[in-house]
């Protein structure tokens, strides 16, 4: 009896030992549960965070993530759940919330064997699941991008990978990199992703297969970064390294572009339209060498050097390369887009310091694909609506930032919306001492009279001029959006207030970049197809078009919006007639195409076709004190010009017929440039 009881105890103890061993074995062989946090940034400013968990259960996992930030006072929340096998093969995916201040998302993907049921908003469809695929939608949440890389690594790192609900991505391993943080050298692997957004994203994975950092753009095309908590001190390094690597990747692409030619070139047979006021030259010959124009004249009077390659452009029209005076070069893909559209110089009016200086240096040195770049350094003041990290809250701050931008080769300062009047004065004073000019928004609580009196030389956006016509008894803080729009649409530039505003700006030689194409596009009726306003939306990359075609004003506000557009055009026309200098700029909108629309709108407001062209060529060159090197086609100037199929002086819409472009002496065909970043020529 005693022996039997002992045997029972031994058996029970053995049973417990085996169970414990099995548990320990399961814990050792099953992936551990995981949690993590990323700090979210816009223009390097911390604006929110994302937290995620990954729970494993019997060969499958569930990734849950909450992503939220506040952008200039507006909350942008997003959540997603991914269920997958332990090798990250998706089983289901749910995403809900907002991807920017102006865009939302509501989508599900459910896998059932070899079929996938996809719901996007109110639309549901079933498709055959590709052999290899992943479920993701756009740049966020960040943890889903980490899961994408883990899937890609676990499945042979394919050159292309299908996405559900839609699309295809290409992931490239850009090599190992060491990041210095707190005196430690941390090894990481850098990757680029193309296809989730328009253009390239750069991300880093650490040695634990965790995403360390992501440098991307959000659904508004603004700079967006996400950094795992422990790597936050290296944010600026990630941004600068991403810019350099993405420019290098783009330059690698550009070397193989068809139609790219360098060396001494002679363009023979076109009609030359210059912007200096000189007569056009029929059957002209233009010879370029080493990036400069060396000879111009009628074909029968110009001798083509024997070593120059002759380019027959008979029947074409040549104009100076266009300028975009309101650029936000937030992705390297803007480079080939600008060139494809005939833009050979841009003024970037607000960007991340590390990113834009790296891009500018690559492009201006000939090591990157894009137009010549001039820079305005943005500063803002503290507020819930502030942008970026370059803050001016005192005269000392003003001096520090002006000197830093000046020493980095910036031509201007840009005032943003939360800078106080006394600090606007300080920025302007310090900038002028160093030979810089000042452009920007009119800050909250000020009007254009205040900004100019404080020293601002230039103003971005026509609505800041329209504000000067506002009735003195109108309280915009108490008015609804509809009331404000109706008031603005009823203003008259021919009123006493309008005449006073125009005269003031002319007296102070203030320069205006209206960004009128942006205003028109934003104020279009929602029930009017976007391509009726700007046909270029039908040529952009699919992931970009989806964002552009949404929006517009609802029926209740559409008529008021159209009146407002007409009033803004009337103000531009009145400013131009009074001698106020207008320079063409787009503020993004429809990449490449919106500059055409800006020029067309100037013609609609009363500019002659030549004057409209000048607003995008010689006038901005003079404004930026760069007319000795650009803005017109003259001997000794940079070889920047466009070759068109039709004459823009006969019909300003012919500005859209750019066939090829010469930028800094290099000839590019437009079609391959468009195609290089997913656009249709």
VOGU-3710 file (C-alpha; in Angstrom, 3 decimals, decimal comma):
1> xxxxxxxxxx> 0,000/0,000/0,000  2,791/2,363/0,893  4,692/1,401/-2,242  1,617/1,985/-4,401  1,081/5,494/-2,942  4,741/6,392/-3,534  4,497/5,202/-7,093  1,443/7,452/-7,522  3,326/10,456/-6,170  6,245/9,742/-8,487
11> xxxxxxxxxx> 3,938/9,438/-11,472  2,154/12,679/-10,598  5,485/14,479/-10,112  6,663/13,161/-13,464  3,439/14,389/-15,043  3,981/17,892/-13,612  7,582/17,877/-14,811  6,545/16,932/-18,342  3,824/19,614/-18,403  6,250/22,255/-17,166
21> xxxxxxxxxx> 8,780/21,194/-19,772  6,202/21,424/-22,527  5,224/24,922/-21,417  8,861/26,013/-21,325  9,456/24,440/-24,762  6,410/26,220/-26,185  7,595/29,512/-24,709  11,049/28,961/-26,159  9,798/28,114/-29,674  6,789/30,487/-29,969
31> xxxxxxxxxx> 7,384/34,160/-30,814  7,130/36,429/-27,824  4,360/38,992/-27,576  5,484/42,482/-28,479  4,676/46,105/-27,722  6,140/49,306/-29,084  5,733/53,041/-29,469  6,652/55,522/-32,207  6,791/59,305/-31,925  5,064/60,894/-34,926
41> xxxxxxxxxx> 6,403/64,102/-36,478  5,447/66,605/-39,141  8,326/68,724/-40,418  10,296/67,131/-37,539  7,895/68,580/-34,949  6,487/65,922/-32,549  2,716/65,925/-33,070  1,541/62,549/-31,759  2,358/58,908/-31,241  1,524/55,395/-32,320
51> xxxxxxxxxx> 1,384/52,431/-29,960  1,071/48,830/-31,064  0,833/45,298/-29,685  1,497/41,968/-31,376  -0,012/38,907/-29,701  0,827/35,352/-30,851  -1,566/32,428/-30,465  -1,122/28,975/-31,952  0,758/29,829/-35,133  -1,024/33,132/-35,799
61> xxxxxxxxxx> -0,656/36,705/-34,616  -2,783/39,786/-34,103  -1,244/43,225/-34,565  -3,277/46,106/-33,146  -2,169/49,687/-33,510  -3,459/53,118/-32,508  -2,067/56,063/-34,449  -2,991/59,661/-33,629  -1,584/63,150/-34,110  -2,773/66,746/-34,026
71> xxxxxxxxxx> -1,850/68,798/-37,091  -2,244/72,584/-36,749  -5,135/72,169/-34,320  -6,890/69,281/-36,103  -6,884/65,755/-34,657  -5,953/62,908/-37,013  -6,775/59,524/-35,380  -6,297/56,131/-37,064  -6,497/52,508/-35,918  -5,773/49,212/-37,634
81> xxxxxxxxxx> -5,838/45,487/-36,876  -3,874/42,895/-38,838  -4,397/39,172/-38,291  -1,784/36,959/-39,898  0,171/33,730/-39,686  3,390/33,852/-37,693  5,263/34,493/-40,960  3,033/37,579/-41,442  0,933/36,079/-44,261  -2,279/38,156/-43,901
91> xxxxxxxxxx> -5,588/36,639/-42,841  -7,546/39,878/-42,322  -6,935/43,604/-42,165  -9,108/46,434/-40,830  -8,263/50,146/-40,948  -10,412/53,068/-39,753  -9,953/56,790/-39,194  -8,098/59,685/-40,814  -4,836/59,873/-42,728  -4,711/63,701/-42,764
101> xxxxxxxxxx> -6,786/66,718/-41,768  -8,746/66,400/-45,006  -8,857/62,656/-45,731  -10,358/59,604/-44,077  -10,196/55,848/-44,597  -12,550/52,942/-43,835  -11,502/49,603/-45,306  -11,510/45,848/-44,586  -9,769/42,903/-46,232  -10,855/39,355/-45,339
111> xxxxxxxxxx> -9,054/36,279/-46,704  -10,951/33,039/-47,275  -8,743/30,426/-48,874  -7,566/31,802/-52,215  -10,163/34,585/-52,292  -10,188/38,006/-50,706  -13,234/40,116/-49,876  -12,398/43,819/-49,933  -14,560/46,629/-48,602  -13,608/50,240/-49,182
121> xxxxxxxxxx> -16,243/52,585/-47,809  -19,594/51,460/-49,231  -18,071/49,384/-52,026  -17,385/45,660/-51,610  -15,731/43,318/-54,099  -14,175/39,856/-54,205  -10,863/39,110/-55,889  -8,514/36,169/-56,244  -5,701/36,604/-53,738  -2,256/36,793/-55,378
131> xxxxxxxxxx> 0,236/34,069/-54,555  2,305/36,581/-52,581  0,714/39,719/-51,189  0,339/41,941/-48,157  -2,515/44,013/-46,741  -1,744/47,676/-46,199  -3,175/51,060/-47,175  -0,894/54,081/-47,434  1,849/55,463/-45,246  0,178/54,770/-41,886
141> xxxxxxxxxx> -0,008/53,159/-39,393  3,727/52,708/-39,027  3,560/49,282/-37,367  1,828/47,929/-40,479  4,830/49,039/-42,545  7,060/47,158/-40,088  4,895/44,075/-40,624  5,217/44,546/-44,396  9,026/44,452/-44,175  8,911/41,379/-41,927
151> xxxxxxxxxx> 6,639/39,630/-44,451  8,876/40,656/-47,360  12,002/39,400/-45,623  10,339/36,098/-44,681  9,152/35,429/-48,254  12,304/35,808/-50,292  12,391/39,626/-50,668  10,542/39,689/-54,027  11,227/42,524/-56,493  7,522/43,409/-56,553
161> xxxxxxxxxx> 4,772/42,636/-54,117  1,023/42,948/-54,636  -0,994/44,915/-52,086  -4,575/44,528/-50,966  -6,903/46,477/-51,125  -4,966/47,763/-54,147  -1,593/48,488/-55,649  1,890/47,060/-55,762  5,074/47,965/-53,925  8,738/47,683/-54,732
171> xxxxxxxxxx> 11,088/47,398/-51,774  14,811/47,916/-52,197  17,493/47,092/-49,644  19,770/50,163/-49,707  22,401/48,612/-47,435  23,733/48,678/-43,904  24,089/51,909/-41,987  25,403/52,832/-38,549  23,446/55,396/-36,544  25,168/57,201/-33,668
181> xxxxxxxxxx> 22,924/57,705/-30,628  24,210/58,763/-27,229  27,759/57,688/-28,007  26,653/54,261/-29,232  26,991/52,987/-32,813  23,810/51,119/-33,687  23,761/48,946/-36,834  20,662/49,204/-39,023  19,516/48,230/-42,496  18,021/50,934/-44,730
191> xxxxxxxxxx> 15,204/50,292/-47,206  13,185/52,310/-49,703  9,561/51,561/-50,533  7,780/52,766/-53,649  4,027/52,327/-54,178  2,390/52,932/-50,794  2,360/56,667/-51,426  3,346/58,648/-54,483  7,118/58,387/-54,466  9,764/56,924/-52,210
201> xxxxxxxxxx> 9,695/56,268/-48,492  12,816/55,411/-46,503  12,817/53,246/-43,401  15,333/51,555/-41,140  15,128/48,149/-39,436  17,300/47,416/-36,424  19,055/44,163/-35,570  15,954/42,944/-33,691  13,836/43,130/-36,860  12,061/46,180/-35,471
211> xxxxxxxxxx> 11,290/49,273/-37,473  13,510/52,010/-36,079  12,420/54,997/-38,182  10,297/55,938/-41,187  10,754/59,073/-43,314  7,741/59,595/-45,551  5,042/62,072/-46,540  1,483/62,102/-45,276  -1,762/62,331/-47,230  -1,271/66,116/-47,595
221> xxxxxxxxxx> 2,178/65,594/-49,198  3,773/67,086/-46,072  6,936/65,703/-44,487  6,106/62,962/-42,000  8,456/60,991/-39,770  7,952/58,225/-37,229  10,753/57,170/-34,857  10,803/54,383/-32,280  11,193/55,860/-28,795  14,771/54,781/-28,183
231> xxxxxxxxxx> 15,976/56,184/-31,516  14,299/59,600/-31,229  17,587/61,534/-30,728  18,642/60,571/-34,278  15,614/62,106/-36,023  17,519/64,783/-37,936  20,113/62,211/-39,035  17,383/59,953/-40,399  15,869/62,871/-42,343  19,180/63,980/-43,872
241> xxxxxxxxxx> 20,254/60,423/-44,716  16,892/59,721/-46,349  17,196/62,812/-48,533  20,705/61,924/-49,697  19,824/58,298/-50,357  16,597/59,096/-52,185  18,388/61,639/-54,378  21,042/59,020/-55,138  18,345/56,491/-56,042  16,692/59,047/-58,308
251> xxxxxxxxxx> 20,005/59,907/-59,964  20,611/56,220/-60,636  17,241/56,162/-62,377  17,962/59,327/-64,383  21,144/57,977/-65,936  19,086/55,506/-67,935  16,398/57,919/-69,109  15,867/57,830/-72,849  16,382/61,168/-74,603  18,904/62,435/-72,059
261> xxxxxxxxxx> 21,780/64,232/-73,805  24,764/66,193/-72,558  27,697/68,049/-74,063  27,722/70,759/-76,706  24,289/70,919/-78,345  22,896/73,070/-81,157  19,116/73,484/-81,382  18,191/74,351/-84,944  14,984/75,506/-86,611  12,602/76,531/-83,803
271> xxxxxxxxxx> 10,941/79,885/-83,195  12,602/81,500/-80,168  10,229/83,359/-77,824  12,181/85,310/-75,246  10,866/87,199/-72,232  13,089/90,268/-72,471  10,768/92,201/-74,776  12,882/91,482/-77,855  11,199/90,211/-81,010  10,827/86,478/-81,573
281> xxxxxxxxxx> 13,391/84,832/-83,833  12,081/82,478/-86,501  14,281/79,567/-87,585  16,598/80,249/-84,656  19,761/78,437/-83,640  20,794/78,154/-79,983  24,168/76,639/-79,095  24,950/75,528/-75,540  28,125/74,231/-73,932  29,090/73,448/-70,310
291> xxxxxxxxxx> 25,632/74,378/-69,075  25,645/77,863/-70,637  24,169/79,481/-73,719  27,090/80,463/-75,989  25,367/81,551/-79,235  21,871/82,687/-80,273  20,598/84,005/-83,564  18,847/83,371/-86,873  19,917/80,088/-88,404  21,521/81,747/-91,420
301> xxxxxxxxxx> 23,793/83,835/-89,202  24,942/81,289/-86,590  27,755/78,860/-87,291  27,291/75,574/-85,453  30,567/74,357/-83,889  31,764/71,102/-85,468  31,770/69,257/-82,115  28,164/70,217/-81,263  25,366/67,704/-81,723  22,641/69,196/-83,912
311> xxxxxxxxxx> 19,100/68,861/-82,538  16,466/69,496/-85,215  13,552/71,380/-83,630  11,981/72,697/-86,826  8,375/73,766/-86,277  8,781/73,922/-82,483  8,767/76,912/-80,123  11,433/77,612/-77,504  10,718/79,609/-74,339  12,860/80,219/-71,232
321> xxxxxxxxxx> 12,624/77,544/-68,557  9,706/78,159/-66,214  9,996/79,148/-62,552  7,738/77,865/-59,767  7,926/80,463/-57,009  5,894/78,532/-54,446  7,334/75,054/-54,213  7,377/72,625/-51,312  9,903/70,080/-52,517  8,893/67,446/-49,972
331> xxxxxxxxxx> 9,634/64,370/-52,073  12,541/63,780/-54,401  10,030/62,812/-57,117  9,148/66,479/-57,518  12,469/66,827/-59,362  11,610/64,866/-62,523  8,029/66,164/-62,398  9,153/69,789/-62,434  11,545/69,103/-65,301  8,933/67,169/-67,289
341> xxxxxxxxxx> 6,622/70,191/-67,036  9,370/72,567/-68,167  10,142/74,007/-64,724  13,886/74,620/-64,501  13,995/76,746/-61,318  11,979/76,511/-58,113  11,838/78,548/-54,943  11,139/76,266/-51,995  9,214/78,285/-49,413  9,325/76,125/-46,312
351> xxxxxxxxxx> 10,850/72,750/-45,668  12,867/70,652/-43,251  16,348/72,109/-42,948  18,266/68,826/-43,227  16,133/67,498/-46,072  16,023/70,545/-48,315  19,694/71,446/-47,974  20,690/67,886/-48,915  18,350/67,941/-51,927  19,458/71,427/-53,029
361> xxxxxxxxxx> 23,128/70,550/-52,804  22,630/67,381/-54,855  20,545/69,089/-57,553  22,528/72,326/-57,859  25,812/70,398/-58,065  24,492/68,225/-60,878  24,393/65,079/-58,728  20,596/64,941/-58,492  17,716/65,071/-60,926  15,673/68,256/-60,645
371> xxxxxxxxxx> 15,431/72,000/-61,316  17,796/74,631/-59,957  16,751/75,462/-56,396  16,480/78,643/-54,322  15,401/78,424/-50,690  13,330/80,392/-48,192  13,833/79,333/-44,576  10,567/78,998/-42,684  10,070/80,188/-39,080  6,974/80,076/-36,900
381> xxxxxxxxxx> 6,032/81,085/-33,383  4,640/78,949/-30,585  0,910/78,175/-30,853  -1,400/75,212/-31,222  -1,305/75,840/-34,985  2,480/76,109/-35,312  4,414/74,296/-38,009  7,870/72,765/-37,779  10,568/73,259/-35,171  12,169/76,552/-36,268
391> xxxxxxxxxx> 10,522/78,815/-33,691  10,909/82,577/-33,345  9,471/83,809/-30,058  11,946/86,616/-29,413  14,398/88,883/-31,277  17,199/86,579/-30,139  15,444/83,632/-31,806  15,052/85,734/-34,952  18,750/86,525/-35,120  19,733/82,891/-34,519
401> xxxxxxxxxx> 17,500/81,467/-37,256  18,236/84,193/-39,801  21,959/83,657/-39,357  21,636/79,883/-39,565  19,624/80,026/-42,779  21,890/82,675/-44,270  25,020/80,680/-43,485  23,426/77,624/-45,131  22,915/79,538/-48,381  19,211/80,397/-48,173
411> xxxxxxxxxx> 18,119/83,448/-50,176  15,048/84,366/-48,108  13,213/83,994/-44,842  9,598/82,828/-44,752  7,203/83,965/-42,028  4,537/81,446/-41,033  1,215/81,973/-39,296  2,049/82,237/-35,569  4,921/84,744/-35,499  4,165/87,846/-33,408
421> xxxxxxxxxx> 4,479/91,302/-34,955  7,554/92,310/-32,955  9,285/89,123/-34,048  8,284/89,660/-37,691  10,083/93,016/-37,430  13,142/91,325/-35,926  13,288/88,679/-38,663  12,962/91,319/-41,387  15,583/93,591/-39,836  18,135/90,809/-39,416
431> xxxxxxxxxx> 17,428/89,353/-42,867  17,809/92,712/-44,607  21,148/93,317/-42,852  22,427/90,100/-44,423  21,056/90,822/-47,882  18,116/88,423/-47,606  14,484/89,237/-48,400  11,403/88,118/-46,475  8,302/86,401/-47,814  5,507/84,423/-46,205
441> xxxxxxxxxx> 2,051/84,271/-44,710  0,483/87,144/-42,841  0,444/85,886/-39,242  -2,710/85,525/-37,167  -3,830/88,864/-35,720  -2,080/90,883/-38,424  -3,041/92,012/-41,920  -0,951/92,662/-45,014  -0,533/96,332/-44,085  1,042/95,221/-40,800
451> xxxxxxxxxx> 3,277/92,635/-42,465  4,625/95,057/-45,060  5,086/97,827/-42,488  7,012/95,351/-40,338  9,382/94,783/-43,264  8,000/91,886/-45,340  9,041/92,181/-48,993  6,720/89,550/-50,430  3,430/87,832/-49,581  2,335/84,273/-50,359
461> xxxxxxxxxx> -1,319/83,582/-51,320  -3,868/86,005/-52,750  -6,324/85,637/-49,873  -4,052/87,708/-47,620  -4,593/90,603/-50,047  -8,320/89,954/-50,234  -8,409/90,311/-46,436  -7,533/94,005/-46,817  -10,933/94,624/-48,424  -12,819/93,139/-45,479
471> xxxxxxxxxx> -15,395/95,465/-43,839  -14,096/96,894/-40,583  -17,192/95,808/-38,679  -16,924/92,155/-39,785  -15,822/89,829/-36,967  -14,246/86,790/-38,616  -13,822/85,056/-35,252  -17,583/85,000/-34,644  -18,651/84,353/-38,254  -19,337/80,882/-39,624
481> xxxxxxxxxx> -17,375/79,539/-42,570  -20,356/80,176/-44,864  -20,723/83,761/-43,634  -17,014/84,405/-44,139  -17,069/82,964/-47,664  -20,094/85,067/-48,645  -18,467/88,188/-47,270  -15,202/87,504/-49,120  -17,038/86,740/-52,375  -18,883/90,070/-52,186
491> xxxxxxxxxx> -15,746/92,209/-51,929  -14,880/94,582/-54,757  -11,320/95,472/-55,709  -12,655/98,691/-57,288  -13,961/99,883/-53,922  -12,086/102,515/-51,945  -10,616/99,772/-49,748  -9,511/97,836/-52,822  -7,881/100,853/-54,450  -6,126/101,712/-51,199
501> xxxxxxxxxx> -4,730/98,182/-50,883  -3,456/98,097/-54,462  -1,834/101,532/-54,140  -0,172/100,568/-50,846  1,355/97,392/-52,288  2,582/99,247/-55,374  4,127/101,997/-53,254  6,033/99,453/-51,161  7,100/97,388/-54,199  5,571/94,291/-52,565
511> xxxxxxxxxx> 5,767/91,062/-54,558  2,781/88,677/-54,571  2,710/84,984/-55,430  -1,042/84,328/-55,550  -1,110/80,487/-55,801  -4,337/81,021/-57,709  -4,423/77,512/-59,195  -4,538/76,158/-55,640  -7,391/78,515/-54,726  -9,413/77,565/-57,793
521> xxxxxxxxxx> -8,868/73,836/-57,248  -9,863/73,999/-53,573  -12,986/76,073/-54,302  -14,300/73,916/-57,147  -17,783/72,392/-56,789  -17,619/68,886/-55,352  -19,946/67,595/-58,072  -17,681/68,927/-60,831  -15,067/66,357/-61,919  -11,586/67,545/-60,931
531> xxxxxxxxxx> -10,283/67,109/-64,482  -12,684/69,821/-65,670  -10,645/72,252/-63,585  -7,244/70,659/-64,135  -6,980/67,859/-66,737  -3,557/66,988/-65,366  -5,216/64,935/-62,589  -5,835/62,207/-65,169  -2,092/61,907/-65,802  -0,757/61,644/-62,253
541> xxxxxxxxxx> 0,217/58,415/-60,494  -2,835/56,374/-59,394  -2,072/56,655/-55,660  -1,892/60,437/-56,070  -4,969/60,801/-58,255  -7,138/59,134/-55,613  -6,303/61,959/-53,209  -6,685/64,775/-55,743  -10,085/63,911/-57,205  -11,791/63,964/-53,810
551> xxxxxxxxxx> -12,812/67,255/-52,224  -14,418/70,420/-53,492  -17,221/72,540/-52,064  -20,658/71,070/-51,313  -23,635/72,402/-53,333  -24,647/74,876/-50,618  -21,292/76,682/-50,915  -20,349/76,005/-54,538  -21,837/79,180/-56,069  -20,185/81,342/-53,419
561> xxxxxxxxxx> -16,895/79,588/-54,083  -17,084/80,425/-57,777  -17,763/84,102/-56,986  -14,764/84,081/-54,678  -12,551/82,732/-57,466  -13,691/85,541/-59,763  -12,991/88,148/-57,081  -9,506/86,763/-56,510  -8,821/86,900/-60,256  -10,061/90,502/-60,323
571> xxxxxxxxxx> -7,614/91,430/-57,551  -4,710/89,797/-59,405  -5,652/91,729/-62,534  -5,880/95,025/-60,642  -2,517/94,454/-58,954  -0,907/93,697/-62,297  -2,347/96,781/-63,986  -1,040/98,913/-61,125  2,482/97,566/-61,555  2,585/95,228/-58,565
581> xxxxxxxxxx> 4,873/92,344/-59,449  3,120/88,972/-59,629  5,177/85,766/-59,664  3,792/82,338/-60,530  3,762/79,641/-57,856  1,686/76,546/-57,194  2,016/75,337/-53,572  1,906/71,766/-54,930  -1,748/71,040/-55,896  -1,460/68,914/-59,098
591> xxxxxxxxxx> 2,286/68,291/-59,484  3,703/69,803/-62,654  0,377/70,760/-64,176  -0,705/73,430/-61,713  1,960/75,849/-62,939  0,346/75,690/-66,381  -2,987/76,492/-64,768  -1,470/79,358/-62,771  -0,177/80,927/-65,992  -3,526/80,394/-67,733
601> xxxxxxxxxx> -5,357/82,077/-64,854  -3,115/85,137/-65,097  -4,069/85,434/-68,753  -7,719/85,087/-67,711  -7,269/87,924/-65,191  -5,970/90,337/-67,830  -2,300/89,528/-68,468  -1,296/89,231/-72,105  0,161/85,804/-72,987  3,640/87,342/-72,927
611> xxxxxxxxxx> 3,037/88,937/-69,518  1,742/85,628/-68,179  4,920/83,913/-69,406  7,051/86,643/-67,862  5,402/86,014/-64,468  6,930/82,536/-64,612  10,322/83,477/-66,113  12,044/86,861/-66,067  9,938/88,520/-63,325  10,732/85,924/-60,637
621> xxxxxxxxxx> 14,377/85,901/-61,761  14,519/89,650/-61,168  12,663/89,362/-57,868  15,229/86,818/-56,659  18,172/88,842/-58,010  19,006/85,924/-60,314  18,279/87,539/-63,685  21,975/87,656/-64,592  21,944/83,874/-64,763  18,349/82,887/-65,552
631> xxxxxxxxxx> 14,866/84,027/-66,571  15,600/84,555/-70,263  17,601/82,916/-73,050  20,726/85,027/-73,455  24,401/84,394/-74,069  26,212/83,643/-70,822  23,093/82,600/-68,910  22,367/79,116/-67,670  21,039/76,901/-70,472  17,473/76,516/-69,169
641> xxxxxxxxxx> 14,710/76,446/-71,779  11,660/74,516/-72,965  10,755/73,158/-76,384  7,014/73,337/-77,137  4,897/71,879/-79,913  2,705/75,000/-80,194  2,959/78,761/-79,764  1,886/79,999/-76,295  1,642/83,596/-77,543  -1,169/82,566/-79,893
651> xxxxxxxxxx> -2,991/80,602/-77,196  -1,751/80,518/-73,625  -3,035/76,942/-73,239  -0,216/75,893/-75,562  2,046/76,249/-72,548  0,979/72,648/-71,881  2,698/71,378/-75,048  6,181/71,045/-73,525  7,896/68,270/-75,467  11,398/68,484/-73,983
661> xxxxxxxxxx> 13,392/70,608/-71,577  16,980/71,774/-71,240  18,044/72,239/-67,625  21,542/73,412/-66,787  22,648/72,328/-70,258  21,196/68,785/-70,116  18,454/67,863/-72,591  15,591/65,675/-71,366  12,542/64,383/-73,190  9,473/65,050/-71,057
671> xxxxxxxxxx> 7,690/61,709/-71,562  10,347/59,510/-69,875  10,532/61,975/-66,986  6,776/61,748/-66,398  6,928/57,953/-66,600  9,882/57,697/-64,205  7,628/58,630/-61,281  4,459/56,836/-62,367  2,747/59,634/-64,331  1,281/59,254/-67,811
681> x> 2,686/61,682/-70,435
//
